[in-house]
Structures are given as structure tokens and as C-alpha cells.
Amino acid sequence: MKTSWRSASLVVSAVAVLALTTACGQETAPPASSQNVGATAAAGDYGSAGTGLGNGSGFDAGAAGQESSATQAATAGELSVATSQELGKVLTDSAGLTLYRFDKDTADPAKSNCDGDCAKKWPPVPADDATAGAGIDKALLGSVTRSDGTKQLTVDGWPAYRFAKDLNAGDVNGQGVGGTWYALAPDGKKAGGGAGGEAGAADLPGLSTRKDPKLGEIVIDKNGMTVYRFMKDTQWPMSTKCTGDCLEKWPVVAPVDAEDTEGIDLQGSTPNRGYVVFDRPDGIKQQSIDCVPIYTFAGDKKPGDTNGQGVGGTWFAIRPDGKPVGASEQ
């Protein structure tokens, strides 16, 4: 009997679905348009902020309504360089408030992607009266026209912002928020402590490993930040319990090409299929290692921090093979 093209197509599709089922233990076949859809799960108990979170965990830091009116100031004035014990040299406005940059913006060409509610939490720094103080190269200062027609200060092309939860001069509560907001160094790079800020991290692959003195070999992202897994997530079938507000504290690790990794076990316990992109129920694409969804922690302020380790008894740094550090898998 001849096999029609339609029957052949169905056979091929079934084989593809079976491969994905084998890869991440899907108990039911995912939709044909999805690479790896996990079971829909409500936002579970994702742990309290824990040590090191401070006010930098998402936008719920501090008491509601406590935003500093200074962050809403219409002027920047003479910019200064402050020294933070945590971050090293940090750029501030004339009031001593920390200036930030946003990973979703671009510097070449300069473009801001923070509007609406985002701009209320992260007020753009006006460019009109900004001047370079001591230790700042005035040639790095510029401006970009925002979608509302206003001019925003740029530093080496990066649009500059304040954080509405920074209440006092010297506060750096916005550092690391959402895994996308970082204090500005005087040269426009990300501030990152006495170890040289962004330097060193700039050459890191999308995912790699480092030797932690307490935790051993753990996975880090392209910014040198520790990568974690949530023990309430599942591998087989792959699903997530971290949704909604949880993602402000635990941003997902975006997809990373396998060729942009170093030291990661791409085989896992499911050979050739353990390193896949997870299409979450909320539409966000998330990298996984051995079918384990991976995250960073907003409470980690600089490379080398491991403040997320053990939070809530459910969050743990991850090894190159996807295993949790200091926790047993059920």
C-alpha cells in the first residue's frame, strides 16, 4: 500500500515529538509549534529574599510609596564619581544618586527601551544640564532622543537612569535588578566592584563555570553572575513553579547557543538532548541544563556573589551537569 505524503508527514512529526519526550521527559506530547513546553504551574513558594537581597530585589524593595523625590529631579547637574565598597567606582548625579544602565537598551546606536511604567521606576536622566566632574571624560557624555521627544543623558552611548528606590546618596538598590539593570561606571561600562567592574566579564561565554571557594565548580552567566535552579521546578516533565513576582527576584537565563558555552555538560543524563530551550507557559524562553530551567538572583550584586544559595531551602547554585549544590534531588 502506498503511503500518502500526509501519512508520512504525521510519522515524521510523531518521531520529532518522541525525541522531545525522551529529551526532557514530557509525559504528554507538546504542541507541534513548541520546542519544549512544560506543564503550566502557578507561582509557588519561591523563597524569601534572604541574605544579600536588600532593596535590590525587583520593584518591591522598601516600603510602598517611599520613592525618593530626588530621583524624579529634572536635572542631573555636575556628574561625580563615587566609590562603593560593593561595586567600586560608580557614576552619580549632582545629588549623589547612583546612575544606571539597562541591558535591553543599545549604545550603538544609542536607544532607550524603557518607557511607560518602566520609566516611572527608572527615571531617565535629562541631558540638558549634565556636565562632567572630576574623573569623568566629557567626551563620553552625549544624549539620545526618547520616544516622547525628551533628551536623555548617555554615557559612552548608554542611556542613563536613576532608580526610584534609591532614597539616599550612595544607595545602589538598583544593582542587578531583573538581571538587566546595573550601576554605571565612569566609562559607561557596568560597575562591578574593585575587581575591575565589567572588565574580565566582558570576555565570558554565555554560560561557563568558576571555582567557588565554598561551593566548588558552579555555573555562571555572561556577566559572571551565579546561576541557580529551583527545586520546585521539575525536569520530567519539564515545568516551572517560578512565575509572576518570582521572576523579579529570580530572572530566567535567556537561551544561550551551545557553541557559546565553556565547561557546561551539554550531554547531561539524556545524551545530546539535555541542553535545550524551555518554552515557558508565560511565553518566556529559558535556557536549561539537563532539562533543568536555570535562573540568576537579583540579590547577587556582583560577580562572585552567591546570596541566592539555599534561599527558602529551595534555591541552589547549579553544577555544570545540572545538579544542585548542597541539595539532594528527589
C-alpha positions as CSV (number, residue, x, y, z in Angstrom):
1,M,0.0,0.0,0.0
2,K,1.3,3.4,-0.9
3,T,1.9,5.9,1.9
4,S,0.5,9.3,1.3
5,W,2.5,12.5,1.9
6,R,0.2,13.3,4.7
7,S,0.7,10.0,6.5
8,A,4.5,10.3,6.0
9,S,4.4,13.8,7.5
10,L,2.5,12.5,10.5
11,V,5.1,9.8,11.0
12,V,7.9,12.4,10.9
13,S,6.1,14.7,13.4
14,A,5.5,11.8,15.7
15,V,9.2,10.9,15.7
16,A,10.1,14.5,16.5
17,V,7.6,14.6,19.4
18,L,9.0,11.3,20.7
19,A,12.5,12.8,20.6
20,L,11.5,15.7,22.7
21,T,9.6,13.5,25.0
22,T,12.7,11.5,25.5
23,A,14.8,14.6,25.9
24,C,13.1,16.2,28.8
25,G,10.7,13.5,30.0
26,Q,7.5,15.1,28.7
27,E,4.7,12.9,29.9
28,T,2.4,14.3,27.3
29,A,3.3,15.4,23.8
30,P,3.9,19.2,23.5
31,P,2.1,21.2,20.9
32,A,3.6,20.9,17.4
33,S,4.7,24.5,17.4
34,S,6.5,24.3,20.7
35,Q,10.0,23.0,21.2
36,N,9.6,22.1,24.8
37,V,6.5,23.3,26.6
38,G,6.3,22.4,30.3
39,A,3.3,21.8,32.4
40,T,1.6,25.1,33.4
41,A,2.2,25.8,37.0
42,A,1.1,28.6,39.4
43,A,3.6,30.8,41.1
44,G,4.7,28.7,44.0
45,D,6.6,29.5,47.2
46,Y,9.8,30.8,45.8
47,G,11.5,31.7,49.0
48,S,12.1,34.9,50.8
49,A,14.6,37.5,49.8
50,G,17.2,36.1,52.2
51,T,20.7,37.4,52.8
52,G,22.0,40.0,50.5
53,L,18.8,40.9,48.8
54,G,18.3,44.3,50.4
55,N,16.1,46.6,48.3
56,G,17.5,45.4,45.0
57,S,15.1,42.5,44.5
58,G,12.7,43.6,41.8
59,F,10.5,46.6,42.3
60,D,9.1,45.6,45.7
61,A,12.1,46.8,47.6
62,G,11.4,49.1,50.5
63,A,8.0,50.4,51.7
64,A,5.5,51.3,49.0
65,G,5.4,55.0,48.2
66,Q,8.9,55.6,49.6
67,E,10.4,56.6,46.3
68,S,12.8,59.5,46.6
69,S,11.6,62.7,45.1
70,A,15.2,63.3,44.3
71,T,15.2,60.5,41.7
72,Q,12.5,62.4,39.9
73,A,14.6,65.6,39.7
74,A,14.5,67.4,36.4
75,T,18.3,68.0,36.3
76,A,21.5,66.0,36.5
77,G,24.0,68.7,37.2
78,E,27.7,68.0,37.6
79,L,28.3,64.3,37.5
80,S,30.6,62.8,40.1
81,V,32.5,59.5,40.7
82,A,31.7,57.8,44.0
83,T,33.5,54.8,45.4
84,S,31.2,52.0,46.6
85,Q,32.7,49.3,48.8
86,E,30.5,46.9,46.9
87,L,30.9,48.0,43.3
88,G,34.0,50.2,43.1
89,K,33.7,53.4,41.1
90,V,30.2,54.4,40.4
91,L,28.8,57.4,38.4
92,T,26.4,59.7,40.3
93,D,24.4,62.8,39.6
94,S,25.0,66.1,41.5
95,A,22.8,64.9,44.4
96,G,25.0,61.8,44.8
97,L,22.3,59.4,43.4
98,T,23.6,56.4,41.5
99,L,23.1,56.3,37.7
100,Y,22.2,53.0,36.0
101,R,22.2,51.4,32.6
102,F,19.7,48.9,31.1
103,D,20.9,45.7,29.2
104,K,17.9,46.0,26.9
105,D,19.0,49.4,25.7
106,T,21.6,49.8,23.0
107,A,24.7,52.0,22.9
108,D,25.5,51.9,19.2
109,P,23.2,53.4,18.1
110,A,22.0,54.8,21.4
111,K,18.4,53.8,22.1
112,S,16.3,53.6,25.2
113,N,13.8,50.8,25.6
114,C,12.5,51.9,29.0
115,D,9.2,53.8,28.7
116,G,5.8,54.0,30.5
117,D,5.8,52.2,33.8
118,C,9.4,51.3,33.4
119,A,10.4,55.0,33.2
120,K,8.5,55.6,36.5
121,K,10.6,53.1,38.3
122,W,13.8,54.1,36.4
123,P,13.5,57.9,35.7
124,P,15.7,58.8,32.7
125,V,18.5,61.3,33.5
126,P,18.0,64.5,31.5
127,A,20.9,65.5,29.3
128,D,20.3,69.3,29.2
129,D,22.5,70.4,32.1
130,A,24.7,67.3,32.7
131,T,28.4,68.2,32.9
132,A,31.5,66.1,33.6
133,G,33.0,66.4,37.0
134,A,36.4,65.2,38.2
135,G,37.4,61.8,36.9
136,I,34.8,61.8,34.0
137,D,35.7,62.1,30.4
138,K,33.3,64.7,29.0
139,A,33.8,63.2,25.5
140,L,31.8,60.1,26.7
141,L,28.7,62.2,27.6
142,G,26.0,62.6,25.0
143,S,22.3,62.4,24.6
144,V,19.6,60.3,22.9
145,T,16.1,61.4,21.9
146,R,13.5,59.4,23.7
147,S,10.1,58.3,22.2
148,D,8.5,61.3,24.0
149,G,10.9,63.7,22.4
150,T,12.9,64.5,25.5
151,K,16.7,64.3,25.6
152,Q,18.3,61.7,27.8
153,L,21.9,61.6,29.0
154,T,24.1,58.9,27.6
155,V,27.5,57.7,28.8
156,D,29.6,56.1,26.1
157,G,26.3,55.7,24.2
158,W,24.4,54.0,27.1
159,P,21.2,55.9,28.2
160,A,21.4,56.8,32.0
161,Y,18.7,56.3,34.6
162,R,18.2,56.7,38.3
163,F,16.3,54.1,40.4
164,A,13.1,55.2,42.2
165,K,14.0,53.0,45.2
166,D,17.3,54.8,45.9
167,L,16.4,57.0,48.7
168,N,19.8,58.5,49.7
169,A,23.0,59.4,48.1
170,G,25.2,56.3,47.8
171,D,22.3,53.8,47.6
172,V,22.8,51.1,44.9
173,N,19.5,49.3,45.4
174,G,19.0,49.0,41.6
175,Q,22.2,47.0,41.1
176,G,21.3,43.7,39.4
177,V,17.5,44.2,39.4
178,G,15.9,41.8,37.0
179,G,19.3,40.7,35.8
180,T,19.3,43.7,33.4
181,W,20.0,46.8,35.5
182,Y,23.5,47.8,36.6
183,A,25.2,50.8,38.1
184,L,27.2,52.8,35.6
185,A,31.0,53.0,35.9
186,P,32.5,56.4,34.9
187,D,33.5,54.9,31.5
188,G,29.9,53.7,30.7
189,K,30.6,50.1,31.5
190,K,28.8,48.2,34.2
191,A,30.2,48.9,37.7
192,G,31.3,45.7,39.3
193,G,33.5,46.2,42.4
194,G,37.2,46.6,42.9
195,A,38.0,43.7,40.6
196,G,37.6,45.9,37.6
197,G,33.9,46.2,37.0
198,E,32.8,44.8,33.7
199,A,36.4,44.1,32.6
200,G,37.0,40.4,32.6
201,A,33.3,39.6,32.5
202,A,33.1,41.1,29.0
203,D,35.0,38.1,27.6
204,L,33.0,35.4,29.3
205,P,30.9,33.0,27.2
206,G,27.1,33.0,27.5
207,L,27.5,30.2,30.1
208,S,30.7,29.0,31.8
209,T,31.9,27.8,35.2
210,R,34.1,29.1,38.0
211,K,35.6,27.6,41.1
212,D,33.8,29.0,44.2
213,P,35.8,28.6,47.4
214,K,32.8,27.2,49.3
215,L,30.5,25.7,46.6
216,G,33.1,24.2,44.2
217,E,32.6,24.4,40.4
218,I,29.4,26.3,39.6
219,V,27.8,27.7,36.5
220,I,27.9,31.5,35.8
221,D,26.3,33.6,33.1
222,K,27.9,36.0,30.6
223,N,28.1,38.7,33.3
224,G,29.9,36.4,35.8
225,M,26.8,36.1,37.9
226,T,25.9,32.8,39.7
227,V,23.3,30.6,38.0
228,Y,20.7,28.8,40.1
229,R,17.9,26.1,39.9
230,F,14.6,26.0,41.8
231,M,13.9,22.6,43.5
232,K,10.2,23.0,43.0
233,D,10.7,23.0,39.2
234,T,10.6,19.6,37.5
235,Q,12.8,18.0,34.8
236,W,10.5,15.2,33.8
237,P,8.1,16.6,32.6
238,M,9.9,19.9,32.5
239,S,7.8,22.6,34.3
240,T,8.3,25.8,36.3
241,K,6.8,27.0,39.6
242,C,8.6,30.4,39.3
243,T,6.2,32.8,37.6
244,G,4.9,36.3,38.1
245,D,6.6,38.2,41.0
246,C,9.0,35.3,41.5
247,L,10.7,36.3,38.2
248,E,11.6,39.7,39.6
249,K,13.7,38.0,42.2
250,W,14.9,35.2,40.0
251,P,15.3,36.3,36.4
252,V,15.4,33.5,33.8
253,V,18.6,32.8,31.9
254,A,17.9,33.6,28.3
255,P,18.7,31.0,25.6
256,V,22.4,30.5,25.1
257,D,23.8,28.9,21.9
258,A,25.6,25.6,22.7
259,E,28.7,27.0,21.0
260,D,28.7,30.0,23.4
261,T,29.4,27.8,26.4
262,E,32.5,26.6,28.2
263,G,32.7,23.8,30.7
264,I,29.0,23.1,30.6
265,D,27.9,19.4,30.3
266,L,25.8,19.5,27.2
267,Q,25.0,15.8,27.3
268,G,23.5,15.5,30.8
269,S,21.7,12.4,31.7
270,T,19.8,12.5,28.4
271,P,22.6,12.3,25.8
272,N,22.6,15.0,23.2
273,R,19.3,16.4,24.4
274,G,19.9,17.7,27.9
275,Y,20.8,21.3,26.8
276,V,17.5,22.7,25.4
277,V,15.5,25.9,25.4
278,F,12.4,25.7,27.6
279,D,9.3,27.4,26.2
280,R,7.7,28.5,29.4
281,P,3.9,28.7,29.9
282,D,4.2,32.5,30.2
283,G,5.8,32.8,26.8
284,I,9.4,33.4,28.0
285,K,12.2,31.4,26.5
286,Q,14.5,30.0,29.2
287,Q,17.8,28.0,28.9
288,S,18.0,24.7,30.7
289,I,20.9,22.4,31.6
290,D,20.0,18.7,31.7
291,C,16.3,19.8,31.3
292,V,16.6,21.9,34.5
293,P,15.4,25.5,34.0
294,I,18.1,28.0,35.2
295,Y,18.0,31.5,36.8
296,T,20.1,34.2,38.3
297,F,19.3,36.0,41.6
298,A,18.5,39.8,41.8
299,G,20.1,39.7,45.3
300,D,23.5,39.0,43.8
301,K,25.1,42.4,43.2
302,K,28.4,41.5,41.6
303,P,30.2,38.6,40.1
304,G,31.2,36.0,42.7
305,D,28.1,36.7,44.9
306,T,26.2,33.5,45.9
307,N,23.5,35.2,48.0
308,G,20.8,33.0,46.4
309,Q,22.3,29.8,47.7
310,G,19.8,28.0,50.0
311,V,17.2,30.7,49.9
312,G,13.9,29.3,51.1
313,G,15.5,25.9,51.2
314,T,14.6,25.6,47.5
315,W,17.2,27.6,45.5
316,F,20.7,26.3,44.9
317,A,23.6,27.1,42.7
318,I,24.0,24.6,39.8
319,R,26.8,22.4,38.7
320,P,27.9,22.0,35.1
321,D,25.8,18.8,34.8
322,G,22.6,20.5,36.2
323,K,22.9,19.1,39.7
324,P,22.2,21.4,42.6
325,V,25.0,22.3,45.0
326,G,24.2,21.3,48.6
327,A,20.8,19.7,47.9
328,S,19.6,16.3,47.0
329,E,17.4,15.7,44.1
330,Q,14.1,13.9,44.8
